Amino acid sequence: MNGKIALRGADGITVTSESDQEVKALLLPFTVVRDARGLVCKEGSAPYSCSVEQLQAAIKKGGAFFATVTIKDGVAVQIEDISEK
């Protein structure tokens, strides 16, 4: 699903699509976060990978991020193509 990411509680996010469809998903330690542009993840080389905690911290700082989120059984298993759209 493509859309804007917002934090939901301590361990979750919502993804809101352009058509205003909102989907909730849990963030778990094994959720893969890939950031080709280096907006959230800045260590290593592109595509950058980082932790769920780094993503949460970036969103908490007021970042308005859009991404492609793969959700299976209510869990965000992969977050990629992060942009500030």
C-alpha positions in Angstrom: 0.0 0.0 0.0 1.3 3.5 -0.8 0.5 6.4 1.5 1.4 8.8 4.3 2.8 7.1 7.4 1.7 8.3 10.9 2.6 6.8 14.2 -0.2 5.0 16.1 0.6 4.2 19.7 4.0 2.9 20.7 4.2 0.1 18.2 2.1 0.9 15.3 1.5 3.0 12.2 -1.3 4.0 10.0 -0.9 4.3 6.3 -3.3 6.7 4.5 -3.6 6.4 0.8 -4.4 9.2 -1.6 -8.1 8.0 -1.6 -8.1 8.5 2.2 -8.2 4.8 2.9 -6.5 4.2 6.3 -4.9 0.9 7.2 -3.4 0.2 10.7 -0.3 -2.0 11.0 2.0 -3.1 13.8 5.7 -2.3 13.7 7.9 -5.2 14.9 11.6 -5.5 15.4 11.9 -7.5 12.1 10.1 -4.9 10.0 12.4 -4.0 7.2 12.9 -0.2 6.6 14.6 0.7 3.3 15.3 4.3 2.4 16.9 5.0 -1.0 16.9 8.8 -0.5 18.5 8.9 3.0 15.6 10.8 4.5 15.3 8.5 7.5 18.2 6.1 7.3 21.6 7.7 6.7 24.2 5.0 7.5 25.9 2.8 5.0 25.2 3.1 1.3 22.0 3.3 -0.7 19.5 1.8 -0.4 19.9 2.6 3.2 18.5 0.3 5.9 17.6 1.3 9.4 15.6 0.2 12.4 12.0 0.7 13.3 13.2 3.0 16.1 15.0 5.3 13.7 11.8 5.5 11.6 9.7 6.3 14.6 12.2 9.0 15.8 12.1 10.7 12.3 8.3 10.7 12.3 8.2 12.1 15.9 10.4 15.0 14.8 7.6 16.1 12.6 8.5 14.3 9.4 5.7 13.9 6.9 6.7 10.7 5.2 5.1 8.7 2.4 6.1 5.2 1.6 5.2 1.8 0.1 4.3 -0.4 3.0 3.8 -4.2 2.7 1.3 -5.4 5.3 0.7 -9.0 6.1 -1.7 -10.2 8.8 -1.8 -6.7 10.3 2.0 -6.4 10.5 4.1 -4.0 8.5 6.8 -6.3 7.2 8.5 -3.9 4.8 8.6 -0.1 4.5 10.3 1.3 1.4 10.4 4.1 -1.2 10.3 6.6 1.6 9.7 10.2 0.4 8.5 13.6 1.7 6.2 13.8 -1.3 
